[in-house]
Amino acid sequence: MIRDFIAIDFETANQEPSSVCSVGVVMVRDGQIVDSFYSLIQPEPNYYNYWCQRVHGISQDDTKDAPVFSKVWQQLEERIVEVYFSDQETDDKRYQIATIPFVAHNARFDEGCLKAVFRVYQMDYPDYRFYDTLAVSRRQFGHSLPNHQLQTVAAACGYNLQNHHHALADAEACAAIALYLL
């Protein structure tokens, strides 16, 4: 059973995985949600695809003054270190953060986004471990669900997802699923 993890969700501005325009993170320690984080991000490349914008409702106007990913990730790293490692000396916070698993629904997408923006901003990627609530849902629920979309799985786990495709709302739903299934 995983009791410490970071649920993460990205929304993208276009079809490029590096075009993250928002991130939502929920930090779970000892099986309890202890912190959350949300930020808009100026995407790279900085343009919006009609279909992506239609899904999440974020536009160029929303992110024109938003920080770039590297600045957002720096803030997030500091929060993560504070939540999980405040009682330890932190020489290499990226290494320490890499010891906490990430959880995402369709982790291939979110991990792909994370790797892509690390490449774009020439940041060293510390091989974060990802668990996929979509894969776990398929194994756990099989054909008993009509589909394994985030809102469907969340409901099957007793969580009412509202504001779907808002990165923080989706990360909260993912955390609830992980607490239920993992």
Backbone as CSV, one residue per row, in Angstrom:
resi,resn,N_x,N_y,N_z,CA_x,CA_y,CA_z,C_x,C_y,C_z
1,MET,0.845,-1.193,0.000,0.000,0.000,0.000,0.885,1.249,0.000
2,ILE,0.610,2.145,-0.905,1.359,3.400,-0.985,0.694,4.411,-0.057
3,ARG,1.451,4.949,0.882,0.895,5.909,1.833,1.455,7.315,1.631
4,ASP,2.583,7.425,0.945,3.187,8.717,0.617,3.309,8.802,-0.895
5,PHE,2.667,9.802,-1.490,2.769,9.985,-2.934,2.346,11.389,-3.304
6,ILE,2.610,11.724,-4.569,2.255,13.023,-5.128,1.357,12.763,-6.331
7,ALA,0.096,13.152,-6.242,-0.814,13.041,-7.388,-0.616,14.290,-8.247
8,ILE,-0.478,14.085,-9.556,-0.174,15.204,-10.448,-1.033,15.132,-11.704
9,ASP,-1.398,16.306,-12.199,-2.142,16.384,-13.450,-1.706,17.635,-14.206
10,PHE,-1.500,17.460,-15.507,-1.175,18.578,-16.395,-2.297,18.792,-17.390
11,GLU,-2.481,20.030,-17.785,-3.284,20.377,-18.948,-2.319,20.995,-19.956
12,THR,-2.550,20.732,-21.232,-1.654,21.247,-22.270,-2.388,22.216,-23.194
13,ALA,-1.606,23.129,-23.766,-2.163,24.159,-24.642,-2.359,23.661,-26.063
14,ASN,-1.575,22.678,-26.451,-1.648,22.144,-27.808,-1.194,20.696,-27.793
15,GLN,-0.933,20.118,-28.949,-0.603,18.701,-29.025,0.815,18.380,-28.557
16,GLU,1.638,19.371,-28.326,3.012,19.145,-27.870,3.017,18.841,-26.369
17,PRO,3.653,17.747,-25.949,3.672,17.416,-24.524,4.325,18.493,-23.657
18,SER,5.205,19.284,-24.239,5.877,20.339,-23.472,5.012,21.575,-23.269
19,SER,3.823,21.602,-23.871,2.988,22.809,-23.831,2.095,22.863,-22.586
20,VAL,2.628,22.423,-21.453,1.808,22.441,-20.237,1.399,23.879,-19.920
21,CYS,0.106,24.055,-19.665,-0.405,25.388,-19.363,-0.967,25.468,-17.948
22,SER,-1.076,24.310,-17.291,-1.431,24.306,-15.868,-1.002,22.981,-15.257
23,VAL,-0.764,23.040,-13.964,-0.406,21.841,-13.201,-1.174,21.858,-11.888
24,GLY,-1.644,20.697,-11.506,-2.269,20.507,-10.197,-1.553,19.376,-9.489
25,VAL,-1.271,19.570,-8.223,-0.543,18.579,-7.436,-1.211,18.439,-6.083
26,VAL,-1.354,17.193,-5.646,-1.875,16.892,-4.310,-0.842,16.014,-3.623
27,MET,-0.406,16.434,-2.445,0.606,15.698,-1.699,-0.058,14.886,-0.590
28,VAL,0.248,13.600,-0.572,-0.319,12.675,0.397,0.822,12.132,1.247
29,ARG,0.664,12.248,2.553,1.666,11.726,3.496,0.943,10.896,4.541
30,ASP,1.438,9.704,4.780,0.821,8.775,5.730,-0.657,8.553,5.428
31,GLY,-1.002,8.507,4.144,-2.370,8.231,3.727,-3.329,9.395,3.875
32,GLN,-2.809,10.591,4.152,-3.644,11.782,4.317,-3.200,12.881,3.351
33,ILE,-4.165,13.582,2.767,-3.835,14.738,1.934,-3.344,15.844,2.864
34,VAL,-2.113,16.313,2.610,-1.513,17.306,3.497,-1.252,18.649,2.826
35,ASP,-1.260,18.679,1.489,-1.014,19.941,0.799,-1.446,19.800,-0.655
36,SER,-1.681,20.924,-1.282,-1.981,20.925,-2.708,-1.362,22.170,-3.329
37,PHE,-1.225,22.125,-4.641,-0.560,23.203,-5.367,-1.194,23.289,-6.746
38,TYR,-1.428,24.507,-7.205,-1.952,24.731,-8.555,-1.273,25.955,-9.133
39,SER,-0.961,25.887,-10.407,-0.429,27.064,-11.084,-0.752,27.005,-12.565
40,LEU,-1.056,28.162,-13.110,-1.055,28.323,-14.559,0.402,28.421,-14.983
41,ILE,0.682,28.047,-16.223,2.048,28.045,-16.742,2.013,28.603,-18.159
42,GLN,2.997,29.417,-18.488,3.120,29.892,-19.856,3.640,28.720,-20.698
43,PRO,2.851,28.234,-21.639,3.238,27.013,-22.357,4.402,27.228,-23.325
44,GLU,5.055,26.127,-23.646,6.135,26.135,-24.627,5.959,24.917,-25.527
45,PRO,5.623,25.069,-26.790,5.448,26.321,-27.520,4.170,27.047,-27.071
46,ASN,4.222,28.359,-27.191,3.192,29.209,-26.620,2.096,29.547,-27.627
47,TYR,1.280,28.535,-27.919,0.066,28.759,-28.710,-0.977,27.750,-28.245
48,TYR,-2.244,28.063,-28.485,-3.340,27.226,-28.029,-4.066,26.582,-29.190
49,ASN,-4.213,25.281,-29.111,-5.001,24.508,-30.044,-6.471,24.643,-29.636
50,TYR,-7.345,24.806,-30.603,-8.776,24.968,-30.336,-9.324,23.835,-29.479
51,TRP,-8.956,22.593,-29.806,-9.531,21.435,-29.107,-9.054,21.361,-27.660
52,CYS,-7.797,21.634,-27.431,-7.281,21.626,-26.049,-7.954,22.722,-25.234
53,GLN,-8.052,23.892,-25.821,-8.671,25.018,-25.132,-10.133,24.713,-24.820
54,ARG,-10.787,24.037,-25.725,-12.193,23.678,-25.510,-12.352,22.701,-24.340
55,VAL,-11.381,21.819,-24.170,-11.441,20.830,-23.085,-11.280,21.494,-21.719
56,HIS,-10.226,22.299,-21.557,-9.924,22.837,-20.220,-10.281,24.303,-20.029
57,GLY,-10.568,25.018,-21.088,-11.010,26.404,-20.961,-9.912,27.411,-20.697
58,ILE,-8.663,27.000,-20.735,-7.551,27.930,-20.501,-7.156,28.535,-21.841
59,SER,-6.909,29.851,-21.837,-6.572,30.547,-23.080,-5.257,31.305,-22.923
60,GLN,-4.800,31.847,-24.032,-3.582,32.669,-24.060,-3.701,33.835,-23.072
61,ASP,-4.879,34.433,-22.977,-5.078,35.534,-22.033,-4.841,35.080,-20.588
62,ASP,-5.220,33.840,-20.273,-5.050,33.328,-18.912,-3.588,33.144,-18.542
63,THR,-2.761,32.788,-19.508,-1.371,32.442,-19.190,-0.343,33.476,-19.657
64,LYS,-0.792,34.582,-20.211,0.165,35.550,-20.761,1.116,36.096,-19.694
65,ASP,0.670,36.203,-18.449,1.525,36.689,-17.363,1.942,35.571,-16.414
66,ALA,1.643,34.335,-16.773,1.979,33.191,-15.914,3.478,32.912,-15.992
67,PRO,4.027,32.324,-14.947,5.451,31.971,-14.990,5.710,30.810,-15.943
68,VAL,6.956,30.672,-16.369,7.353,29.536,-17.198,7.505,28.314,-16.298
69,PHE,7.549,27.142,-16.913,7.567,25.891,-16.169,8.701,25.811,-15.149
70,SER,9.906,26.196,-15.539,11.047,26.047,-14.629,10.824,26.809,-13.326
71,LYS,10.192,27.960,-13.389,9.891,28.739,-12.175,8.805,28.056,-11.343
72,VAL,7.794,27.534,-12.004,6.714,26.831,-11.294,7.266,25.584,-10.624
73,TRP,8.106,24.836,-11.329,8.647,23.594,-10.764,9.543,23.893,-9.562
74,GLN,10.266,24.993,-9.615,11.107,25.388,-8.481,10.241,25.638,-7.240
75,GLN,9.123,26.345,-7.416,8.186,26.574,-6.302,7.634,25.252,-5.788
76,LEU,7.265,24.388,-6.706,6.685,23.106,-6.338,7.701,22.238,-5.595
77,GLU,8.945,22.207,-6.071,9.982,21.438,-5.381,10.133,21.902,-3.935
78,GLU,10.116,23.206,-3.735,10.246,23.737,-2.374,9.086,23.271,-1.490
79,ARG,7.884,23.272,-2.029,6.717,22.788,-1.271,6.842,21.311,-0.944
80,ILE,7.270,20.524,-1.931,7.405,19.086,-1.726,8.453,18.799,-0.652
81,VAL,9.581,19.465,-0.722,10.634,19.275,0.283,10.102,19.645,1.663
82,GLU,9.354,20.725,1.740,8.784,21.159,3.018,7.822,20.111,3.586
83,VAL,6.987,19.533,2.732,5.988,18.562,3.182,6.624,17.234,3.583
84,TYR,7.560,16.738,2.786,8.077,15.387,3.002,9.427,15.339,3.719
85,PHE,10.191,16.414,3.637,11.565,16.353,4.147,11.924,17.510,5.062
86,SER,10.944,18.142,5.674,11.230,19.313,6.512,12.098,18.958,7.715
87,ASP,12.091,17.691,8.118,12.878,17.274,9.270,14.270,16.766,8.880
88,GLN,14.658,16.936,7.600,15.951,16.450,7.126,16.719,17.573,6.458
89,GLU,18.042,17.447,6.473,18.877,18.351,5.691,18.682,17.994,4.219
90,THR,18.582,19.000,3.364,18.295,18.741,1.959,19.440,19.243,1.083
91,ASP,20.405,18.360,0.836,21.504,18.716,-0.059,21.065,18.651,-1.517
92,ASP,20.357,17.598,-1.866,19.926,17.408,-3.245,18.426,17.173,-3.258
93,LYS,17.668,18.260,-3.336,16.217,18.130,-3.232,15.619,17.340,-4.386
94,ARG,16.201,17.435,-5.575,15.650,16.649,-6.687,15.769,15.163,-6.427
95,TYR,16.902,14.739,-5.851,17.061,13.319,-5.528,16.036,12.909,-4.482
96,GLN,15.863,13.727,-3.460,14.907,13.395,-2.409,13.490,13.329,-2.959
97,ILE,13.134,14.271,-3.807,11.795,14.270,-4.397,11.598,13.007,-5.226
98,ALA,12.659,12.540,-5.878,12.560,11.331,-6.706,12.258,10.092,-5.877
99,THR,12.414,10.177,-4.561,12.091,9.026,-3.716,10.599,8.937,-3.421
100,ILE,9.855,9.988,-3.682,8.405,9.998,-3.483,7.756,9.652,-4.819
101,PRO,6.915,8.613,-4.879,6.301,8.272,-6.166,5.244,9.294,-6.587
102,PHE,5.135,9.482,-7.883,4.073,10.283,-8.466,2.954,9.344,-8.888
103,VAL,1.728,9.830,-8.832,0.560,9.076,-9.255,-0.215,9.957,-10.225
104,ALA,-0.645,9.364,-11.337,-1.439,10.103,-12.319,-2.430,9.142,-12.964
105,HIS,-3.530,9.687,-13.437,-4.497,8.888,-14.182,-4.112,9.007,-15.650
106,ASN,-3.696,7.903,-16.247,-3.042,7.862,-17.552,-1.659,8.488,-17.407
107,ALA,-0.870,7.870,-16.569,0.463,8.369,-16.215,1.357,8.575,-17.428
108,ARG,1.140,7.799,-18.476,1.960,7.965,-19.678,1.876,9.400,-20.195
109,PHE,0.696,9.992,-20.154,0.527,11.374,-20.611,1.259,12.347,-19.681
110,ASP,0.977,12.264,-18.384,1.552,13.239,-17.445,3.061,13.092,-17.298
111,GLU,3.538,11.846,-17.264,4.985,11.633,-17.208,5.637,12.131,-18.492
112,GLY,4.987,11.920,-19.626,5.499,12.421,-20.902,5.589,13.939,-20.918
113,CYS,4.577,14.590,-20.375,4.613,16.060,-20.277,5.767,16.511,-19.395
114,LEU,5.916,15.870,-18.246,6.964,16.257,-17.308,8.350,16.087,-17.946
115,LYS,8.577,14.972,-18.586,9.863,14.757,-19.250,10.092,15.776,-20.357
116,ALA,9.041,16.085,-21.110,9.167,17.035,-22.227,9.524,18.435,-21.742
117,VAL,8.866,18.913,-20.692,9.192,20.269,-20.222,10.552,20.307,-19.543
118,PHE,10.954,19.226,-18.909,12.314,19.181,-18.365,13.327,19.319,-19.507
119,ARG,13.076,18.639,-20.634,13.981,18.753,-21.787,13.993,20.175,-22.337
120,VAL,12.806,20.750,-22.533,12.711,22.102,-23.099,13.482,23.113,-22.253
121,TYR,13.378,22.987,-20.941,14.051,23.943,-20.048,15.434,23.465,-19.612
122,GLN,15.916,22.416,-20.261,17.258,21.875,-20.018,17.504,21.617,-18.535
123,MET,16.519,20.983,-17.909,16.611,20.603,-16.501,16.920,19.107,-16.441
124,ASP,17.698,18.702,-15.445,18.013,17.288,-15.267,16.793,16.567,-14.709
125,TYR,16.364,15.535,-15.421,15.199,14.761,-14.991,15.669,13.624,-14.094
126,PRO,15.188,13.580,-12.844,15.696,12.584,-11.899,14.954,11.246,-11.886
127,ASP,14.374,10.828,-12.995,13.696,9.528,-13.091,12.656,9.314,-11.996
128,TYR,11.696,10.192,-11.975,10.594,10.047,-11.030,9.864,8.731,-11.303
129,ARG,9.397,8.088,-10.250,8.588,6.875,-10.389,7.135,7.281,-10.525
130,PHE,6.443,6.704,-11.479,5.026,6.996,-11.694,4.193,5.734,-11.517
131,TYR,3.080,5.875,-10.813,2.058,4.840,-10.744,0.855,5.360,-11.510
132,ASP,0.158,4.447,-12.174,-0.925,4.828,-13.063,-2.262,4.319,-12.523
133,THR,-3.115,5.242,-12.080,-4.425,4.829,-11.561,-5.326,4.296,-12.678
134,LEU,-5.075,4.677,-13.919,-5.842,4.124,-15.033,-5.561,2.626,-15.170
135,ALA,-4.290,2.248,-15.155,-3.920,0.833,-15.269,-4.447,0.035,-14.075
136,VAL,-4.343,0.608,-12.887,-4.832,-0.074,-11.684,-6.350,-0.234,-11.754
137,SER,-7.031,0.783,-12.239,-8.486,0.715,-12.382,-8.891,-0.404,-13.344
138,ARG,-8.189,-0.492,-14.453,-8.511,-1.548,-15.423,-8.331,-2.937,-14.811
139,ARG,-7.270,-3.105,-14.001,-7.060,-4.403,-13.343,-8.095,-4.647,-12.253
140,GLN,-8.377,-3.618,-11.471,-9.268,-3.761,-10.320,-10.744,-3.894,-10.726
141,PHE,-11.192,-3.021,-11.610,-12.613,-2.977,-11.965,-12.948,-3.751,-13.239
142,GLY,-11.957,-3.946,-14.110,-12.193,-4.684,-15.349,-13.368,-4.128,-16.134
143,HIS,-14.286,-5.025,-16.540,-15.438,-4.630,-17.356,-16.639,-4.197,-16.521
144,SER,-16.461,-4.087,-15.209,-17.599,-3.678,-14.376,-17.913,-2.188,-14.525
145,LEU,-16.991,-1.422,-15.105,-17.231,0.000,-15.373,-17.469,0.202,-16.865
146,PRO,-18.288,1.190,-17.231,-18.523,1.442,-18.665,-17.271,1.945,-19.378
147,ASN,-16.381,2.607,-18.642,-15.098,3.078,-19.160,-14.198,3.342,-17.954
148,HIS,-12.983,3.710,-18.208,-12.036,3.965,-17.109,-11.545,5.414,-17.134
149,GLN,-12.423,6.305,-17.599,-12.101,7.726,-17.563,-12.039,8.189,-16.110
150,LEU,-11.322,9.267,-15.888,-11.080,9.755,-14.532,-12.370,9.927,-13.734
151,GLN,-13.374,10.582,-14.308,-14.604,10.844,-13.559,-15.354,9.546,-13.247
152,THR,-15.288,8.567,-14.133,-15.958,7.286,-13.916,-15.284,6.513,-12.793
153,VAL,-13.972,6.447,-12.834,-13.223,5.719,-11.803,-13.349,6.432,-10.459
154,ALA,-13.293,7.743,-10.481,-13.449,8.499,-9.231,-14.797,8.177,-8.587
155,ALA,-15.843,8.176,-9.371,-17.176,7.864,-8.843,-17.220,6.439,-8.284
156,ALA,-16.595,5.493,-8.967,-16.561,4.106,-8.486,-15.801,3.989,-7.171
157,CYS,-14.911,4.940,-6.922,-14.133,4.962,-5.670,-14.782,5.855,-4.611
158,GLY,-15.988,6.355,-4.903,-16.717,7.166,-3.939,-16.351,8.632,-3.932
159,TYR,-15.703,9.113,-4.994,-15.290,10.511,-5.064,-16.081,11.213,-6.166
160,ASN,-16.659,12.355,-5.847,-17.430,13.125,-6.815,-16.536,14.190,-7.445
161,LEU,-16.065,13.933,-8.644,-15.194,14.871,-9.358,-16.030,15.994,-9.947
162,GLN,-15.740,17.181,-9.507,-16.368,18.369,-10.089,-15.264,19.184,-10.742
163,ASN,-15.614,19.934,-11.757,-14.651,20.775,-12.470,-13.575,19.941,-13.176
164,HIS,-14.025,18.859,-13.817,-13.123,17.980,-14.563,-12.336,18.793,-15.588
165,HIS,-11.087,18.464,-15.769,-10.109,19.109,-16.638,-9.564,20.401,-16.053
166,HIS,-9.821,20.658,-14.786,-9.045,21.646,-14.037,-7.956,20.810,-13.383
167,ALA,-6.710,21.178,-13.582,-5.593,20.319,-13.171,-5.641,19.961,-11.685
168,LEU,-6.000,20.901,-10.824,-6.035,20.580,-9.393,-7.207,19.652,-9.068
169,ALA,-8.357,19.899,-9.658,-9.508,19.021,-9.425,-9.193,17.597,-9.883
170,ASP,-8.534,17.470,-11.018,-8.174,16.149,-11.525,-7.121,15.486,-10.641
171,ALA,-6.165,16.254,-10.136,-5.155,15.694,-9.221,-5.807,15.240,-7.919
172,GLU,-6.791,15.996,-7.437,-7.517,15.592,-6.219,-8.267,14.284,-6.451
173,ALA,-8.908,14.155,-7.609,-9.619,12.916,-7.931,-8.638,11.749,-8.035
174,CYS,-7.508,11.994,-8.664,-6.479,10.967,-8.797,-5.985,10.527,-7.413
175,ALA,-5.770,11.471,-6.523,-5.343,11.132,-5.160,-6.388,10.272,-4.467
176,ALA,-7.666,10.629,-4.623,-8.742,9.837,-4.004,-8.763,8.418,-4.568
177,ILE,-8.583,8.289,-5.868,-8.540,6.965,-6.496,-7.361,6.168,-5.970
178,ALA,-6.198,6.800,-5.908,-4.996,6.111,-5.430,-5.159,5.662,-3.983
179,LEU,-5.738,6.512,-3.160,-5.969,6.124,-1.755,-6.930,4.943,-1.657
180,TYR,-7.873,4.875,-2.553,-8.859,3.798,-2.558,-8.276,2.500,-3.141
181,LEU,-7.548,2.615,-4.258,-7.084,1.429,-4.982,-5.671,0.976,-4.625
182,LEU,-4.833,1.906,-4.225,-3.441,1.536,-3.953,-3.206,1.352,-2.467
